[in-house]
């Protein structure tokens, strides 16, 4: 049975790149969400193995870190594994401090360390 991933705040190009990689490497199905409200509702209603959050949402400029905090404060979603997608170390550190798993940047999408981090939740 395929694992499901929620892709939050990514543009179409980045969503497709993530979806292709996760399908190819892990057989995962990836669902996009463009706003914080849509993403939170999807996370509450869905059975996701992992939530991948863009640092800045493409559709409306919402901050991914704010969404991670909201996800971790909600009783229905606080145990969901979540990763921030960013190349900025300080933003990664803030996300981990807020309860996220160590994430990755778009530039390291195909790096072995990224695959190891993803495999923890998708294998």
C-alpha positions as CSV (number, residue, x, y, z in Angstrom):
1,X,0.0,0.0,0.0
2,X,1.4,3.4,-1.0
3,X,2.3,5.9,1.6
4,X,0.8,9.4,1.2
5,X,2.6,12.7,1.4
6,X,1.1,16.2,1.7
7,X,3.1,18.8,-0.3
8,X,2.3,22.2,1.2
9,X,2.9,25.6,-0.4
10,X,5.0,24.4,-3.4
11,X,4.7,25.8,-6.9
12,X,3.6,23.5,-9.7
13,X,7.2,22.9,-10.9
14,X,8.5,22.0,-7.4
15,X,5.5,19.9,-6.6
16,X,6.0,17.8,-9.7
17,X,9.7,17.4,-8.9
18,X,8.8,16.2,-5.4
19,X,6.0,14.0,-6.6
20,X,8.1,12.3,-9.3
21,X,11.0,11.6,-6.9
22,X,8.7,10.3,-4.1
23,X,6.8,8.1,-6.5
24,X,10.0,6.7,-8.2
25,X,12.0,6.2,-5.0
26,X,9.3,5.2,-2.5
27,X,6.1,4.5,-4.4
28,X,4.5,7.4,-2.5
29,X,1.4,9.4,-3.6
30,X,1.7,13.1,-3.2
31,X,-1.2,15.5,-2.7
32,X,-0.7,19.3,-3.1
33,X,-2.1,21.9,-0.8
34,X,-1.6,25.6,-1.6
35,X,-2.9,27.5,1.5
36,X,-2.5,27.0,5.2
37,X,-6.2,26.4,5.6
38,X,-6.4,23.8,2.9
39,X,-3.3,22.1,4.2
40,X,-4.5,21.9,7.8
41,X,-7.8,20.5,6.7
42,X,-6.1,17.9,4.5
43,X,-3.8,17.0,7.3
44,X,-6.7,16.6,9.7
45,X,-8.7,14.5,7.2
46,X,-6.0,12.5,5.5
47,X,-3.7,9.6,6.4
48,X,-0.3,11.1,5.6
49,X,3.0,9.5,6.4
50,X,4.8,12.8,5.9
51,X,4.0,16.5,5.4
52,X,6.6,18.5,3.3
53,X,6.3,22.3,3.8
54,X,7.8,25.0,1.6
55,X,9.6,27.8,3.5
56,X,7.4,30.4,1.7
57,X,4.1,29.3,0.2
58,X,4.0,30.0,-3.5
59,X,0.4,30.9,-3.7
60,X,0.2,33.5,-1.0
61,X,3.6,34.1,0.6
62,X,2.5,32.4,3.9
63,X,5.5,31.3,6.1
64,X,6.0,27.6,6.3
65,X,7.3,27.9,9.8
66,X,4.0,29.4,10.9
67,X,2.2,26.4,9.3
68,X,4.5,23.9,11.1
69,X,3.7,25.6,14.4
70,X,0.0,25.4,13.7
71,X,0.3,21.8,12.7
72,X,2.1,20.9,15.9
73,X,-0.3,22.8,18.1
74,X,-3.4,21.1,16.6
75,X,-4.4,17.9,18.6
76,X,-5.4,16.1,15.4
77,X,-2.1,16.7,13.6
78,X,0.6,17.2,16.2
79,X,2.1,13.8,15.8
80,X,2.3,14.0,12.0
81,X,5.9,14.0,10.8
82,X,6.7,17.3,9.0
83,X,9.7,18.6,7.2
84,X,10.5,22.2,6.1
85,X,11.9,22.5,2.5
86,X,14.5,25.2,2.6
87,X,18.2,25.7,2.0
88,X,18.5,28.1,4.9
89,X,20.1,26.5,8.0
90,X,18.6,29.0,10.4
91,X,15.1,28.2,9.1
92,X,15.7,24.5,9.4
93,X,16.8,24.9,13.0
94,X,13.7,26.9,13.8
95,X,11.5,24.3,12.2
96,X,13.2,21.5,14.2
97,X,12.8,23.6,17.4
98,X,9.0,23.8,16.5
99,X,8.8,20.0,16.3
100,X,9.6,19.3,12.7
101,X,12.0,16.6,11.5
102,X,15.2,17.8,9.9
103,X,14.3,18.7,6.3
104,X,16.1,19.5,3.1
105,X,16.6,22.2,0.5
106,X,15.4,22.0,-3.1
107,X,19.1,22.1,-4.2
108,X,19.7,18.8,-2.2
109,X,16.6,17.0,-3.4
110,X,18.6,14.3,-5.1
111,X,21.3,14.0,-2.4
112,X,21.7,10.7,-0.5
113,X,21.1,12.4,2.9
114,X,17.7,13.7,1.7
115,X,16.8,10.2,0.6
116,X,17.8,8.8,4.0
117,X,15.7,11.4,5.8
118,X,12.7,10.7,3.6
119,X,13.1,6.9,3.8
120,X,12.6,7.1,7.6
121,X,8.9,7.9,6.9
122,X,8.3,6.4,3.5
123,X,9.8,2.9,3.6
